[in-house]
């Protein structure tokens, strides 16, 4: 299935959960937020939130600094 992830088209298995996609992309999930089609998805819902063909994902990582 095709998804748009942070503006780039990517291909994933059908019926993947948001958590599976984050793991496949090797993103550190402790310091990030996720939105699907401009709607924030709570972290405790990632393992049950199934993404669909052509969904738009924004995966934001937070970085500390000084």
Phi and psi in degrees as GROMACS dihedral restraints (atoms count N, CA, C in turn):
[ dihedral_restraints ]
;  ai    aj    ak    al  type     phi  dphi    fc
    3     4     5     6     1   -91.3    20    10
    4     5     6     7     1   134.8    20    10
    6     7     8     9     1  -132.1    20    10
    7     8     9    10     1   156.8    20    10
    9    10    11    12     1  -104.5    20    10
   10    11    12    13     1   115.5    20    10
   12    13    14    15     1  -115.0    20    10
   13    14    15    16     1   114.4    20    10
   15    16    17    18     1    49.6    20    10
   16    17    18    19     1    42.5    20    10
   18    19    20    21     1    86.2    20    10
   19    20    21    22     1    -3.8    20    10
   21    22    23    24     1  -112.7    20    10
   22    23    24    25     1   136.2    20    10
   24    25    26    27     1   -75.2    20    10
   25    26    27    28     1   130.3    20    10
   27    28    29    30     1  -137.4    20    10
   28    29    30    31     1   157.9    20    10
   30    31    32    33     1  -114.4    20    10
   31    32    33    34     1   135.2    20    10
   33    34    35    36     1  -137.1    20    10
   34    35    36    37     1   167.1    20    10
   36    37    38    39     1   -66.3    20    10
   37    38    39    40     1   146.9    20    10
   39    40    41    42     1   -57.1    20    10
   40    41    42    43     1   148.4    20    10
   42    43    44    45     1    60.0    20    10
   43    44    45    46     1    30.4    20    10
   45    46    47    48     1   -74.7    20    10
   46    47    48    49     1   145.1    20    10
   48    49    50    51     1   -86.4    20    10
   49    50    51    52     1   163.2    20    10
   51    52    53    54     1   -59.7    20    10
   52    53    54    55     1   -40.1    20    10
   54    55    56    57     1   -61.6    20    10
   55    56    57    58     1   -42.1    20    10
   57    58    59    60     1   -62.9    20    10
   58    59    60    61     1   -39.9    20    10
   60    61    62    63     1   -66.9    20    10
   61    62    63    64     1   -43.5    20    10
   63    64    65    66     1   -60.1    20    10
   64    65    66    67     1   -43.3    20    10
   66    67    68    69     1   -65.2    20    10
   67    68    69    70     1   -41.9    20    10
   69    70    71    72     1   -62.6    20    10
   70    71    72    73     1   -34.8    20    10
   72    73    74    75     1   -81.1    20    10
   73    74    75    76     1    -4.6    20    10
   75    76    77    78     1    58.6    20    10
   76    77    78    79     1    46.2    20    10
   78    79    80    81     1   -98.2    20    10
   79    80    81    82     1   134.9    20    10
   81    82    83    84     1   -70.9    20    10
   82    83    84    85     1   109.0    20    10
   84    85    86    87     1   -80.1    20    10
   85    86    87    88     1   -11.2    20    10
   87    88    89    90     1   -67.6    20    10
   88    89    90    91     1   -28.0    20    10
   90    91    92    93     1  -123.6    20    10
   91    92    93    94     1    52.3    20    10
   93    94    95    96     1  -148.2    20    10
   94    95    96    97     1   165.8    20    10
   96    97    98    99     1  -130.2    20    10
   97    98    99   100     1   155.3    20    10
   99   100   101   102     1  -133.7    20    10
  100   101   102   103     1   139.2    20    10
  102   103   104   105     1  -131.1    20    10
  103   104   105   106     1   141.5    20    10
  105   106   107   108     1  -122.1    20    10
  106   107   108   109     1   122.2    20    10
  108   109   110   111     1    52.5    20    10
  109   110   111   112     1    44.7    20    10
  111   112   113   114     1    69.4    20    10
  112   113   114   115     1    16.3    20    10
  114   115   116   117     1  -116.6    20    10
  115   116   117   118     1   123.1    20    10
  117   118   119   120     1   -63.1    20    10
  118   119   120   121     1   136.0    20    10
  120   121   122   123     1  -110.6    20    10
  121   122   123   124     1   122.3    20    10
  123   124   125   126     1   -63.2    20    10
  124   125   126   127     1   143.9    20    10
  126   127   128   129     1   -56.5    20    10
  127   128   129   130     1   -36.7    20    10
  129   130   131   132     1   -73.5    20    10
  130   131   132   133     1    -3.0    20    10
  132   133   134   135     1  -103.6    20    10
  133   134   135   136     1    -7.4    20    10
  135   136   137   138     1   -58.2    20    10
  136   137   138   139     1   -37.2    20    10
  138   139   140   141     1   -75.4    20    10
  139   140   141   142     1   -12.6    20    10
  141   142   143   144     1  -117.0    20    10
  142   143   144   145     1    -6.8    20    10
  144   145   146   147     1   -82.5    20    10
  145   146   147   148     1   108.2    20    10
  147   148   149   150     1   -90.7    20    10
  148   149   150   151     1   125.2    20    10
  150   151   152   153     1   -85.6    20    10
  151   152   153   154     1   156.4    20    10
  153   154   155   156     1  -120.6    20    10
  154   155   156   157     1   160.5    20    10
  156   157   158   159     1   -46.0    20    10
  157   158   159   160     1   132.0    20    10
  159   160   161   162     1    69.3    20    10
  160   161   162   163     1    11.7    20    10
  162   163   164   165     1   -62.5    20    10
  163   164   165   166     1   152.4    20    10
  165   166   167   168     1  -109.7    20    10
  166   167   168   169     1   116.2    20    10
  168   169   170   171     1  -105.4    20    10
  169   170   171   172     1   136.2    20    10
  171   172   173   174     1  -118.5    20    10
  172   173   174   175     1   115.0    20    10
  174   175   176   177     1  -112.6    20    10
  175   176   177   178     1   111.7    20    10
  177   178   179   180     1  -110.4    20    10
  178   179   180   181     1   125.4    20    10
  180   181   182   183     1  -103.6    20    10
  181   182   183   184     1   138.9    20    10
  183   184   185   186     1   -99.3    20    10
  184   185   186   187     1   137.7    20    10
  186   187   188   189     1  -126.8    20    10
  187   188   189   190     1   129.8    20    10
  189   190   191   192     1   -85.5    20    10
  190   191   192   193     1   158.2    20    10
  192   193   194   195     1  -169.8    20    10
  193   194   195   196     1   179.8    20    10
